[in-house]
Every structure is written in C-alpha cells, then in structure tokens.
Amino acid sequence: MTHPRYNDWPDDIKDYYDKIRNNIKKHGHVIQGTVDGKDALERPFAYTIGASFKTGAELLCFFPIKGKGLSIITGIINRILDAVKEGNFTLSSQIINDNHIYNLPIAMLVLEEEIKQDVESVWPRQLERDGFLAEFSTNDHKLILLICTDKNGNFPWDEKCESYWPQLCPPPFVAMAQEQLTGDDSLLCRLEENSFKEINVKMLDDGYTGKGTYTDLDSACKYVGEFKNGTFNGQGIFTLPDGSKYVGEFKDDKQNGQGTLTFIDGENYVGEWKDGVRCGQGTWTWPDGSKYIGEFKDGLFHGQGTFTSADGEVIKGLFENGKYIGEDSREDIVEKESSNKITEDTSIWEIIQHEFIHLGKESVVKKDFSEMILKKYPHIKKGTLSAQIAIQVINKRSRTNYNQCGKERVCGDNKFDFLFEQEDKTLCKYDKDKHGIWEIYKRDDGKLDVRII
C-alpha cells in the first residue's frame, strides 16, 4: 500500500507516511490524538486509523489527553479492539461495564452515516475520503463514539457529573447517546430549553437575535438555530414536513456558505451554497449511487466536475448550466468564464481572474495589479480585494486564514487555485506542471499551512 504521489513528496512527509504505514502493518491500527485541542479543534480527542480493515469501524473519543491522558485512552481503545479480534466483544451501541477494558463505565455509540460525515469533517479528518491518510481506513467504515465518565462513574448527561466532563464531548452527541442507550431524553430537553427557545412571528418582526426554534404554521417547516435581526443567520437546521433536512450555514433566511441537504429517499448534497441554491464546490449523491463532484452555479453543474453514473460510467470535464460540454482544463474554464461581461454583481474572485488573464503579460507586482483593479472597479474595497487575491495564491500560507481554503486538500482543481507567487514576489498564473502540486495540510500544532507535495 503506497500513496500514488509518494515519490513526489519531501523526505519528512515520506518519513511520517512510512511511520504510519509501518505501525498499521505491525499493530493493525494507529491512534492519533491532538495535543490539547487548541485553535479550531476546541476539544482534545483521540481516534483510530486502520482498525476498520479488521473490525469494520474506527473509534473516536473526546478525552483529556495531556499528561497520561493519551496513554489511558490508547489503552482503553486497544483493549476494546483486542476483545473484538478475540471474538469476546461486539462493536455496537451499548454501555460497557467491563473491568478488563476500564474500571469505569464507557458509553459506545455507532454514529449514523450522515452524522459520521459531519463529525469527520471537523475532528478525525484523516478518516475523510479525501484525507491524507484516507487509504488506511475502509471506504465504508463505521465511526464509533466512546463517551467516558467522571471519576465517580457519572456520564456527561448526569446532572451530578463533575469537572470538565459535561462539555468535553459535544453535548448534542452526549444527548444522542443518552437517548439511544438509556431511553432518557432529559439532556436533549435541557439543551433545547437552555439554548433554543420558541420564536414567534412577532419576535422576528421585532428583529430577534440569538438562538431559537421557529415553526412556520402555514408550511409546517421548522428551523432550529441562530437568528440575527429577525432572520435565519448563522448555523442552523431547517426541516421540511416530509423529513428532508438542511444542516449548515444561513444568511438572511437563505442557505449561504457550507451546508448539507438530505432528502428522505437518500439523495444528498454536501457543499457550498449562495442565496439558497447550490453554488461553488459540492458533491451531489443520488439513491441509485450516481454522484457528481465538482462546481455548481445557480443550482446546476457548472464548471469543472466529475459525474459517475450508477453503472460506473465516469464523465469528467466541463459542465455548463447542467450540461456536459467536453473535457477542459481549469485554464480553459477561466478563459471562457472571463469572456463574459463583468458587472457589479460579478464575484470579486472572478474579476481578479478576468483581469489577470487579460493583462497582456505573464506576471505582475501585486501592488500594481491591485491598484489597477481598484481604479477600474471603484465599488471594490481595498481590504476585500487584498483578501480575495490572497485566497488565490496557491503557495502562500495566508490563504488558509479564509473559509475558502480552511480545509485540508490537494490544490489544483479548485476555482480559487489560480495564482502563484514567484521568487521575485511577482504574481503569475499557477501552472501545475511548472510549479508542482501543492496541498493545504495541518501541521503538528493543529494550524493549517501550504506545501508542495
């Protein structure tokens, strides 16, 4: 088992990869853990990579891993996996009371597929199918959440649970575990009572800001989440009467940003939204197994993408307004899109690419380029332009400060992977063959960075 880009990596990346591969080959799995849960992680946790090849599942546990913590949770996980391999234990939703595994109870919850994907996109990200170490876990693995007690054996859903334990594992997962394992929904009720009060039309008209639950009496649609100035704004869940559900970001009552829409028949879209429609990068999956991965505009396939039919046929290339028109490179796509008329409604990133393509030269000083755009498009603010340029420079770490580049990935096919900063600090158009393949990755301290692979 060797990564297809292995020979292109620097030695330190090869050494890290080899260490993981050799440990999995020797022990069957490895256990990864954060140092202290700082930055965007918020919570310390440990998880397995490789266990799914023999057990069908990977394990995740939010646990205080400073000091002896990592060795403690590593011991618990290893003893569980050993018991499974010996045929003495089954990985299923249950409360474990076994002194051979640990001297305190442990809750075990098998996460549903949709929840699993959401969890892996935030915490154990190497289990995602596009993770750097994705090949070391199975494509169809289950994700099992372990929830530990305080020193007195009280689970986080118990009101007498002490210290940091009630908040260590995300409370919604704790509430889910309590309801499924004990039949008691008291924590869920407390969370709804404390965080999401009922919102009515008058409160919306008065510009309510905060968290809440709003049910439209006419349509029976329900929204649970954040409000601002009387509108759905922030993180939220919108549920239709038939049970279809959107989970993600809102702005001005519409889906805006990252979000997941799941229909009751299994149809599912995960990706970017703008003003209530699919727009940007996304993955659309149908019940028969068909899948489209790529760019969207106005709710339709538009840009570079790959469609895989239920029978395995793969169509890859350029799509426009929902229709496949042929194989094209990112450069071809930008060239075509940039020929369209530029208006004040055109996205700033598109303006940047349009103007760069029509510069008449291969490179430019960033300051000169910025001044030219600001003069030509007076509606663009200087700070916004600077940020939009930074997002598109493939070899600058500053791009990872923005949502568009806030996730680990191999660069080159995203619409924002457009510019490259040369040794003389001038900008040129990124060329994969000339400048190499770059990726956004997570350093040992948990922060994102860029590097050539």
Contacts in CASP RR format, 6 or more apart in sequence:
PFRMAT RR
TARGET T0000
AUTHOR 0000-0000-0000
METHOD contacts of the structure
MODEL  1
MTHPRYNDWPDDIKDYYDKIRNNIKKHGHVIQGTVDGKDALERPFAYTIG
ASFKTGAELLCFFPIKGKGLSIITGIINRILDAVKEGNFTLSSQIINDNH
IYNLPIAMLVLEEEIKQDVESVWPRQLERDGFLAEFSTNDHKLILLICTD
KNGNFPWDEKCESYWPQLCPPPFVAMAQEQLTGDDSLLCRLEENSFKEIN
VKMLDDGYTGKGTYTDLDSACKYVGEFKNGTFNGQGIFTLPDGSKYVGEF
KDDKQNGQGTLTFIDGENYVGEWKDGVRCGQGTWTWPDGSKYIGEFKDGL
FHGQGTFTSADGEVIKGLFENGKYIGEDSREDIVEKESSNKITEDTSIWE
IIQHEFIHLGKESVVKKDFSEMILKKYPHIKKGTLSAQIAIQVINKRSRT
NYNQCGKERVCGDNKFDFLFEQEDKTLCKYDKDKHGIWEIYKRDDGKLDV
RII
1 21 0 8 1.000
1 135 0 8 1.000
1 136 0 8 1.000
2 21 0 8 1.000
3 9 0 8 1.000
3 17 0 8 1.000
3 135 0 8 1.000
5 437 0 8 1.000
5 453 0 8 1.000
6 14 0 8 1.000
6 17 0 8 1.000
8 437 0 8 1.000
8 453 0 8 1.000
9 17 0 8 1.000
9 453 0 8 1.000
10 451 0 8 1.000
10 452 0 8 1.000
10 453 0 8 1.000
13 451 0 8 1.000
13 453 0 8 1.000
17 133 0 8 1.000
20 30 0 8 1.000
20 49 0 8 1.000
20 133 0 8 1.000
20 136 0 8 1.000
21 136 0 8 1.000
23 30 0 8 1.000
24 30 0 8 1.000
24 49 0 8 1.000
24 50 0 8 1.000
24 136 0 8 1.000
28 50 0 8 1.000
28 51 0 8 1.000
28 53 0 8 1.000
28 54 0 8 1.000
29 48 0 8 1.000
29 49 0 8 1.000
29 50 0 8 1.000
29 51 0 8 1.000
29 81 0 8 1.000
30 48 0 8 1.000
30 49 0 8 1.000
30 50 0 8 1.000
30 136 0 8 1.000
31 46 0 8 1.000
31 47 0 8 1.000
31 48 0 8 1.000
31 49 0 8 1.000
31 73 0 8 1.000
31 74 0 8 1.000
31 77 0 8 1.000
31 78 0 8 1.000
32 46 0 8 1.000
32 47 0 8 1.000
32 48 0 8 1.000
32 49 0 8 1.000
32 124 0 8 1.000
32 126 0 8 1.000
33 44 0 8 1.000
33 45 0 8 1.000
33 46 0 8 1.000
33 47 0 8 1.000
33 65 0 8 1.000
33 70 0 8 1.000
34 41 0 8 1.000
34 44 0 8 1.000
34 45 0 8 1.000
34 46 0 8 1.000
34 65 0 8 1.000
34 446 0 8 1.000
35 44 0 8 1.000
35 65 0 8 1.000
35 66 0 8 1.000
35 444 0 8 1.000
35 445 0 8 1.000
36 44 0 8 1.000
36 65 0 8 1.000
36 66 0 8 1.000
37 43 0 8 1.000
37 44 0 8 1.000
37 45 0 8 1.000
38 445 0 8 1.000
38 446 0 8 1.000
39 446 0 8 1.000
39 447 0 8 1.000
41 123 0 8 1.000
41 446 0 8 1.000
43 62 0 8 1.000
43 123 0 8 1.000
43 168 0 8 1.000
43 169 0 8 1.000
43 170 0 8 1.000
44 62 0 8 1.000
44 63 0 8 1.000
44 64 0 8 1.000
44 65 0 8 1.000
44 66 0 8 1.000
44 168 0 8 1.000
45 60 0 8 1.000
45 61 0 8 1.000
45 62 0 8 1.000
45 63 0 8 1.000
45 65 0 8 1.000
45 123 0 8 1.000
45 124 0 8 1.000
46 60 0 8 1.000
46 61 0 8 1.000
46 63 0 8 1.000
46 65 0 8 1.000
46 70 0 8 1.000
46 73 0 8 1.000
46 74 0 8 1.000
46 77 0 8 1.000
47 58 0 8 1.000
47 59 0 8 1.000
47 60 0 8 1.000
47 61 0 8 1.000
47 123 0 8 1.000
47 124 0 8 1.000
47 127 0 8 1.000
48 58 0 8 1.000
48 59 0 8 1.000
48 60 0 8 1.000
48 77 0 8 1.000
48 81 0 8 1.000
49 58 0 8 1.000
49 126 0 8 1.000
49 127 0 8 1.000
49 133 0 8 1.000
49 136 0 8 1.000
49 137 0 8 1.000
50 58 0 8 1.000
50 136 0 8 1.000
50 137 0 8 1.000
51 57 0 8 1.000
51 58 0 8 1.000
51 59 0 8 1.000
51 81 0 8 1.000
51 137 0 8 1.000
52 58 0 8 1.000
52 137 0 8 1.000
52 138 0 8 1.000
52 141 0 8 1.000
52 142 0 8 1.000
53 137 0 8 1.000
53 138 0 8 1.000
54 85 0 8 1.000
55 81 0 8 1.000
55 84 0 8 1.000
55 85 0 8 1.000
55 91 0 8 1.000
56 91 0 8 1.000
56 138 0 8 1.000
56 140 0 8 1.000
56 141 0 8 1.000
56 142 0 8 1.000
57 91 0 8 1.000
57 110 0 8 1.000
57 141 0 8 1.000
57 142 0 8 1.000
57 143 0 8 1.000
57 144 0 8 1.000
58 124 0 8 1.000
58 127 0 8 1.000
58 137 0 8 1.000
58 141 0 8 1.000
58 142 0 8 1.000
58 143 0 8 1.000
58 144 0 8 1.000
59 77 0 8 1.000
59 80 0 8 1.000
59 81 0 8 1.000
59 143 0 8 1.000
59 144 0 8 1.000
59 146 0 8 1.000
60 119 0 8 1.000
60 123 0 8 1.000
60 124 0 8 1.000
60 143 0 8 1.000
60 144 0 8 1.000
60 145 0 8 1.000
60 146 0 8 1.000
61 73 0 8 1.000
61 76 0 8 1.000
61 77 0 8 1.000
61 145 0 8 1.000
61 146 0 8 1.000
61 147 0 8 1.000
61 148 0 8 1.000
62 147 0 8 1.000
62 168 0 8 1.000
62 169 0 8 1.000
62 170 0 8 1.000
63 69 0 8 1.000
63 70 0 8 1.000
63 72 0 8 1.000
63 73 0 8 1.000
63 148 0 8 1.000
63 168 0 8 1.000
64 164 0 8 1.000
64 168 0 8 1.000
65 73 0 8 1.000
73 148 0 8 1.000
76 101 0 8 1.000
76 102 0 8 1.000
76 106 0 8 1.000
76 146 0 8 1.000
76 148 0 8 1.000
77 146 0 8 1.000
79 100 0 8 1.000
79 101 0 8 1.000
79 102 0 8 1.000
80 89 0 8 1.000
80 91 0 8 1.000
80 96 0 8 1.000
80 101 0 8 1.000
80 146 0 8 1.000
83 89 0 8 1.000
83 100 0 8 1.000
83 101 0 8 1.000
84 90 0 8 1.000
84 91 0 8 1.000
91 108 0 8 1.000
91 110 0 8 1.000
91 142 0 8 1.000
91 144 0 8 1.000
92 108 0 8 1.000
92 110 0 8 1.000
93 108 0 8 1.000
93 109 0 8 1.000
93 110 0 8 1.000
93 177 0 8 1.000
93 180 0 8 1.000
93 181 0 8 1.000
94 107 0 8 1.000
94 108 0 8 1.000
94 181 0 8 1.000
95 105 0 8 1.000
95 106 0 8 1.000
95 107 0 8 1.000
95 108 0 8 1.000
95 181 0 8 1.000
95 182 0 8 1.000
96 102 0 8 1.000
96 105 0 8 1.000
96 106 0 8 1.000
96 107 0 8 1.000
96 108 0 8 1.000
97 105 0 8 1.000
102 148 0 8 1.000
104 148 0 8 1.000
104 149 0 8 1.000
104 151 0 8 1.000
104 153 0 8 1.000
105 149 0 8 1.000
105 153 0 8 1.000
105 155 0 8 1.000
106 146 0 8 1.000
106 147 0 8 1.000
106 148 0 8 1.000
106 149 0 8 1.000
107 146 0 8 1.000
107 147 0 8 1.000
107 148 0 8 1.000
107 155 0 8 1.000
107 177 0 8 1.000
107 181 0 8 1.000
108 144 0 8 1.000
108 145 0 8 1.000
108 146 0 8 1.000
108 147 0 8 1.000
109 144 0 8 1.000
109 145 0 8 1.000
109 147 0 8 1.000
109 173 0 8 1.000
109 176 0 8 1.000
109 177 0 8 1.000
109 180 0 8 1.000
109 181 0 8 1.000
110 142 0 8 1.000
110 143 0 8 1.000
110 144 0 8 1.000
110 145 0 8 1.000
111 119 0 8 1.000
111 142 0 8 1.000
111 143 0 8 1.000
111 144 0 8 1.000
111 145 0 8 1.000
114 260 0 8 1.000
114 262 0 8 1.000
114 268 0 8 1.000
115 176 0 8 1.000
116 142 0 8 1.000
116 143 0 8 1.000
117 128 0 8 1.000
117 260 0 8 1.000
117 270 0 8 1.000
118 247 0 8 1.000
118 260 0 8 1.000
119 143 0 8 1.000
119 145 0 8 1.000
119 173 0 8 1.000
120 127 0 8 1.000
120 128 0 8 1.000
120 143 0 8 1.000
121 128 0 8 1.000
121 407 0 8 1.000
124 143 0 8 1.000
125 131 0 8 1.000
125 407 0 8 1.000
125 408 0 8 1.000
125 442 0 8 1.000
126 132 0 8 1.000
126 133 0 8 1.000
126 134 0 8 1.000
126 137 0 8 1.000
127 134 0 8 1.000
127 137 0 8 1.000
127 141 0 8 1.000
127 143 0 8 1.000
128 134 0 8 1.000
129 139 0 8 1.000
130 408 0 8 1.000
130 409 0 8 1.000
130 410 0 8 1.000
131 408 0 8 1.000
132 408 0 8 1.000
132 439 0 8 1.000
132 441 0 8 1.000
145 169 0 8 1.000
145 173 0 8 1.000
145 177 0 8 1.000
147 155 0 8 1.000
147 156 0 8 1.000
147 169 0 8 1.000
147 173 0 8 1.000
147 174 0 8 1.000
147 177 0 8 1.000
148 165 0 8 1.000
149 155 0 8 1.000
149 156 0 8 1.000
149 161 0 8 1.000
149 165 0 8 1.000
150 161 0 8 1.000
150 162 0 8 1.000
150 163 0 8 1.000
150 165 0 8 1.000
151 162 0 8 1.000
152 160 0 8 1.000
152 162 0 8 1.000
154 160 0 8 1.000
154 161 0 8 1.000
154 162 0 8 1.000
154 165 0 8 1.000
155 161 0 8 1.000
155 174 0 8 1.000
155 178 0 8 1.000
156 165 0 8 1.000
156 166 0 8 1.000
156 167 0 8 1.000
156 168 0 8 1.000
156 169 0 8 1.000
156 171 0 8 1.000
156 174 0 8 1.000
157 174 0 8 1.000
157 175 0 8 1.000
157 177 0 8 1.000
157 178 0 8 1.000
157 184 0 8 1.000
157 186 0 8 1.000
157 187 0 8 1.000
166 174 0 8 1.000
171 187 0 8 1.000
171 191 0 8 1.000
172 191 0 8 1.000
174 187 0 8 1.000
175 185 0 8 1.000
175 187 0 8 1.000
175 188 0 8 1.000
175 191 0 8 1.000
176 188 0 8 1.000
178 184 0 8 1.000
178 185 0 8 1.000
178 186 0 8 1.000
178 187 0 8 1.000
178 188 0 8 1.000
179 185 0 8 1.000
179 188 0 8 1.000
192 213 0 8 1.000
195 211 0 8 1.000
195 212 0 8 1.000
196 211 0 8 1.000
196 212 0 8 1.000
196 213 0 8 1.000
196 224 0 8 1.000
196 225 0 8 1.000
197 211 0 8 1.000
197 212 0 8 1.000
197 213 0 8 1.000
198 212 0 8 1.000
198 213 0 8 1.000
198 214 0 8 1.000
199 208 0 8 1.000
199 212 0 8 1.000
199 213 0 8 1.000
199 214 0 8 1.000
199 227 0 8 1.000
200 214 0 8 1.000
203 230 0 8 1.000
204 214 0 8 1.000
204 227 0 8 1.000
204 230 0 8 1.000
204 231 0 8 1.000
205 230 0 8 1.000
206 230 0 8 1.000
207 227 0 8 1.000
207 229 0 8 1.000
207 230 0 8 1.000
208 227 0 8 1.000
208 230 0 8 1.000
209 227 0 8 1.000
209 228 0 8 1.000
209 229 0 8 1.000
209 230 0 8 1.000
210 226 0 8 1.000
210 227 0 8 1.000
210 228 0 8 1.000
211 225 0 8 1.000
211 226 0 8 1.000
211 227 0 8 1.000
212 224 0 8 1.000
212 225 0 8 1.000
212 226 0 8 1.000
212 227 0 8 1.000
213 222 0 8 1.000
213 223 0 8 1.000
213 224 0 8 1.000
213 225 0 8 1.000
214 222 0 8 1.000
214 223 0 8 1.000
214 227 0 8 1.000
214 232 0 8 1.000
215 221 0 8 1.000
215 222 0 8 1.000
215 223 0 8 1.000
216 222 0 8 1.000
219 241 0 8 1.000
220 241 0 8 1.000
221 238 0 8 1.000
221 239 0 8 1.000
221 240 0 8 1.000
221 241 0 8 1.000
222 238 0 8 1.000
222 239 0 8 1.000
223 232 0 8 1.000
223 236 0 8 1.000
223 237 0 8 1.000
223 238 0 8 1.000
223 239 0 8 1.000
224 236 0 8 1.000
224 237 0 8 1.000
224 239 0 8 1.000
225 232 0 8 1.000
225 234 0 8 1.000
225 235 0 8 1.000
225 236 0 8 1.000
225 237 0 8 1.000
226 232 0 8 1.000
226 233 0 8 1.000
226 234 0 8 1.000
226 235 0 8 1.000
226 236 0 8 1.000
226 250 0 8 1.000
227 233 0 8 1.000
228 234 0 8 1.000
231 250 0 8 1.000
231 251 0 8 1.000
231 252 0 8 1.000
231 253 0 8 1.000
232 238 0 8 1.000
232 250 0 8 1.000
232 251 0 8 1.000
232 252 0 8 1.000
232 253 0 8 1.000
232 254 0 8 1.000
233 250 0 8 1.000
233 251 0 8 1.000
233 252 0 8 1.000
233 253 0 8 1.000
234 249 0 8 1.000
234 250 0 8 1.000
234 251 0 8 1.000
235 248 0 8 1.000
235 249 0 8 1.000
235 250 0 8 1.000
236 247 0 8 1.000
236 248 0 8 1.000
236 249 0 8 1.000
236 250 0 8 1.000
237 245 0 8 1.000
237 246 0 8 1.000
237 247 0 8 1.000
237 248 0 8 1.000
238 245 0 8 1.000
238 246 0 8 1.000
238 250 0 8 1.000
238 255 0 8 1.000
239 245 0 8 1.000
239 246 0 8 1.000
242 264 0 8 1.000
243 264 0 8 1.000
244 261 0 8 1.000
244 262 0 8 1.000
244 263 0 8 1.000
244 264 0 8 1.000
245 261 0 8 1.000
245 262 0 8 1.000
246 255 0 8 1.000
246 259 0 8 1.000
246 260 0 8 1.000
246 261 0 8 1.000
246 262 0 8 1.000
247 259 0 8 1.000
247 260 0 8 1.000
247 262 0 8 1.000
248 255 0 8 1.000
248 257 0 8 1.000
248 258 0 8 1.000
248 259 0 8 1.000
248 260 0 8 1.000
249 255 0 8 1.000
249 256 0 8 1.000
249 257 0 8 1.000
249 258 0 8 1.000
249 259 0 8 1.000
249 273 0 8 1.000
250 256 0 8 1.000
251 257 0 8 1.000
254 273 0 8 1.000
254 275 0 8 1.000
254 276 0 8 1.000
255 261 0 8 1.000
255 273 0 8 1.000
255 275 0 8 1.000
255 276 0 8 1.000
255 277 0 8 1.000
256 273 0 8 1.000
256 274 0 8 1.000
256 275 0 8 1.000
256 276 0 8 1.000
257 272 0 8 1.000
257 273 0 8 1.000
257 274 0 8 1.000
257 403 0 8 1.000
258 271 0 8 1.000
258 272 0 8 1.000
258 273 0 8 1.000
258 403 0 8 1.000
259 270 0 8 1.000
259 271 0 8 1.000
259 272 0 8 1.000
259 273 0 8 1.000
260 268 0 8 1.000
260 269 0 8 1.000
260 270 0 8 1.000
260 271 0 8 1.000
261 268 0 8 1.000
261 269 0 8 1.000
262 268 0 8 1.000
265 287 0 8 1.000
266 285 0 8 1.000
266 287 0 8 1.000
267 284 0 8 1.000
267 285 0 8 1.000
267 286 0 8 1.000
267 287 0 8 1.000
268 284 0 8 1.000
268 285 0 8 1.000
269 278 0 8 1.000
269 282 0 8 1.000
269 283 0 8 1.000
269 284 0 8 1.000
269 285 0 8 1.000
270 282 0 8 1.000
270 283 0 8 1.000
271 278 0 8 1.000
271 280 0 8 1.000
271 281 0 8 1.000
271 282 0 8 1.000
271 283 0 8 1.000
272 278 0 8 1.000
272 279 0 8 1.000
272 280 0 8 1.000
272 281 0 8 1.000
272 282 0 8 1.000
272 296 0 8 1.000
273 279 0 8 1.000
274 280 0 8 1.000
277 298 0 8 1.000
277 299 0 8 1.000
278 284 0 8 1.000
278 296 0 8 1.000
278 299 0 8 1.000
278 300 0 8 1.000
279 296 0 8 1.000
279 297 0 8 1.000
279 298 0 8 1.000
279 299 0 8 1.000
280 295 0 8 1.000
280 296 0 8 1.000
280 297 0 8 1.000
280 415 0 8 1.000
281 294 0 8 1.000
281 295 0 8 1.000
281 296 0 8 1.000
281 414 0 8 1.000
281 415 0 8 1.000
282 293 0 8 1.000
282 294 0 8 1.000
282 295 0 8 1.000
282 296 0 8 1.000
283 291 0 8 1.000
283 292 0 8 1.000
283 293 0 8 1.000
283 294 0 8 1.000
284 291 0 8 1.000
284 292 0 8 1.000
284 296 0 8 1.000
285 291 0 8 1.000
286 310 0 8 1.000
288 310 0 8 1.000
289 310 0 8 1.000
290 307 0 8 1.000
290 308 0 8 1.000
290 309 0 8 1.000
290 310 0 8 1.000
291 307 0 8 1.000
291 308 0 8 1.000
292 301 0 8 1.000
292 305 0 8 1.000
292 306 0 8 1.000
292 307 0 8 1.000
292 308 0 8 1.000
293 305 0 8 1.000
293 306 0 8 1.000
294 301 0 8 1.000
294 303 0 8 1.000
294 304 0 8 1.000
294 305 0 8 1.000
294 306 0 8 1.000
295 301 0 8 1.000
295 302 0 8 1.000
295 303 0 8 1.000
295 304 0 8 1.000
295 305 0 8 1.000
295 319 0 8 1.000
295 415 0 8 1.000
296 302 0 8 1.000
297 303 0 8 1.000
297 321 0 8 1.000
298 321 0 8 1.000
300 319 0 8 1.000
300 321 0 8 1.000
300 322 0 8 1.000
301 307 0 8 1.000
301 319 0 8 1.000
301 322 0 8 1.000
301 323 0 8 1.000
301 324 0 8 1.000
302 319 0 8 1.000
302 320 0 8 1.000
302 321 0 8 1.000
302 322 0 8 1.000
303 318 0 8 1.000
303 319 0 8 1.000
303 320 0 8 1.000
303 333 0 8 1.000
304 317 0 8 1.000
304 318 0 8 1.000
304 319 0 8 1.000
304 328 0 8 1.000
304 330 0 8 1.000
304 333 0 8 1.000
304 413 0 8 1.000
304 415 0 8 1.000
305 316 0 8 1.000
305 317 0 8 1.000
305 318 0 8 1.000
305 319 0 8 1.000
306 314 0 8 1.000
306 315 0 8 1.000
306 316 0 8 1.000
306 317 0 8 1.000
307 314 0 8 1.000
307 315 0 8 1.000
307 316 0 8 1.000
307 319 0 8 1.000
307 324 0 8 1.000
308 314 0 8 1.000
308 315 0 8 1.000
309 315 0 8 1.000
315 324 0 8 1.000
316 327 0 8 1.000
317 324 0 8 1.000
317 326 0 8 1.000
317 327 0 8 1.000
317 328 0 8 1.000
318 324 0 8 1.000
318 325 0 8 1.000
318 326 0 8 1.000
318 327 0 8 1.000
318 328 0 8 1.000
318 332 0 8 1.000
318 333 0 8 1.000
319 325 0 8 1.000
328 336 0 8 1.000
330 412 0 8 1.000
330 413 0 8 1.000
330 415 0 8 1.000
330 417 0 8 1.000
330 418 0 8 1.000
331 429 0 8 1.000
334 353 0 8 1.000
334 357 0 8 1.000
334 418 0 8 1.000
335 357 0 8 1.000
337 350 0 8 1.000
337 353 0 8 1.000
337 354 0 8 1.000
338 350 0 8 1.000
338 353 0 8 1.000
338 354 0 8 1.000
338 357 0 8 1.000
338 358 0 8 1.000
342 350 0 8 1.000
342 351 0 8 1.000
342 354 0 8 1.000
344 379 0 8 1.000
346 354 0 8 1.000
348 380 0 8 1.000
348 384 0 8 1.000
348 385 0 8 1.000
348 388 0 8 1.000
349 388 0 8 1.000
349 391 0 8 1.000
349 392 0 8 1.000
349 415 0 8 1.000
349 416 0 8 1.000
351 373 0 8 1.000
351 377 0 8 1.000
351 380 0 8 1.000
352 373 0 8 1.000
352 385 0 8 1.000
352 388 0 8 1.000
352 389 0 8 1.000
352 392 0 8 1.000
352 418 0 8 1.000
353 392 0 8 1.000
353 418 0 8 1.000
355 369 0 8 1.000
355 372 0 8 1.000
355 373 0 8 1.000
355 376 0 8 1.000
356 364 0 8 1.000
356 369 0 8 1.000
356 418 0 8 1.000
356 419 0 8 1.000
356 427 0 8 1.000
356 429 0 8 1.000
357 429 0 8 1.000
359 369 0 8 1.000
362 428 0 8 1.000
362 429 0 8 1.000
363 422 0 8 1.000
363 426 0 8 1.000
363 427 0 8 1.000
363 428 0 8 1.000
364 426 0 8 1.000
364 427 0 8 1.000
364 428 0 8 1.000
365 425 0 8 1.000
365 426 0 8 1.000
365 427 0 8 1.000
366 389 0 8 1.000
366 425 0 8 1.000
366 426 0 8 1.000
366 427 0 8 1.000
369 389 0 8 1.000
369 427 0 8 1.000
370 382 0 8 1.000
370 385 0 8 1.000
370 386 0 8 1.000
370 389 0 8 1.000
373 380 0 8 1.000
373 385 0 8 1.000
374 380 0 8 1.000
374 382 0 8 1.000
374 385 0 8 1.000
387 402 0 8 1.000
389 419 0 8 1.000
389 427 0 8 1.000
390 396 0 8 1.000
390 398 0 8 1.000
390 399 0 8 1.000
390 401 0 8 1.000
390 402 0 8 1.000
391 399 0 8 1.000
391 402 0 8 1.000
391 404 0 8 1.000
391 405 0 8 1.000
391 416 0 8 1.000
392 399 0 8 1.000
392 416 0 8 1.000
392 417 0 8 1.000
392 418 0 8 1.000
392 419 0 8 1.000
393 399 0 8 1.000
393 419 0 8 1.000
393 420 0 8 1.000
393 421 0 8 1.000
393 427 0 8 1.000
394 411 0 8 1.000
394 412 0 8 1.000
394 417 0 8 1.000
394 418 0 8 1.000
394 419 0 8 1.000
394 420 0 8 1.000
394 430 0 8 1.000
394 435 0 8 1.000
394 438 0 8 1.000
394 450 0 8 1.000
395 420 0 8 1.000
395 421 0 8 1.000
395 435 0 8 1.000
395 438 0 8 1.000
395 450 0 8 1.000
395 452 0 8 1.000
396 421 0 8 1.000
396 450 0 8 1.000
397 448 0 8 1.000
397 449 0 8 1.000
397 450 0 8 1.000
399 405 0 8 1.000
399 416 0 8 1.000
399 440 0 8 1.000
399 450 0 8 1.000
400 406 0 8 1.000
400 440 0 8 1.000
400 447 0 8 1.000
400 448 0 8 1.000
400 449 0 8 1.000
400 450 0 8 1.000
404 416 0 8 1.000
405 416 0 8 1.000
405 440 0 8 1.000
405 448 0 8 1.000
406 440 0 8 1.000
406 448 0 8 1.000
407 440 0 8 1.000
408 439 0 8 1.000
408 440 0 8 1.000
408 441 0 8 1.000
408 442 0 8 1.000
408 448 0 8 1.000
409 439 0 8 1.000
409 440 0 8 1.000
410 437 0 8 1.000
410 438 0 8 1.000
410 439 0 8 1.000
410 453 0 8 1.000
411 417 0 8 1.000
411 437 0 8 1.000
411 438 0 8 1.000
411 439 0 8 1.000
411 440 0 8 1.000
411 450 0 8 1.000
412 430 0 8 1.000
412 432 0 8 1.000
412 437 0 8 1.000
412 438 0 8 1.000
417 430 0 8 1.000
417 438 0 8 1.000
418 429 0 8 1.000
418 430 0 8 1.000
419 427 0 8 1.000
419 428 0 8 1.000
419 429 0 8 1.000
419 430 0 8 1.000
420 427 0 8 1.000
420 428 0 8 1.000
420 429 0 8 1.000
420 430 0 8 1.000
420 431 0 8 1.000
420 435 0 8 1.000
421 427 0 8 1.000
422 428 0 8 1.000
435 452 0 8 1.000
436 452 0 8 1.000
437 452 0 8 1.000
437 453 0 8 1.000
438 450 0 8 1.000
438 451 0 8 1.000
438 452 0 8 1.000
438 453 0 8 1.000
439 450 0 8 1.000
439 451 0 8 1.000
439 453 0 8 1.000
440 448 0 8 1.000
440 449 0 8 1.000
440 450 0 8 1.000
441 448 0 8 1.000
441 449 0 8 1.000
441 450 0 8 1.000
441 451 0 8 1.000
442 448 0 8 1.000
442 449 0 8 1.000
443 449 0 8 1.000
END
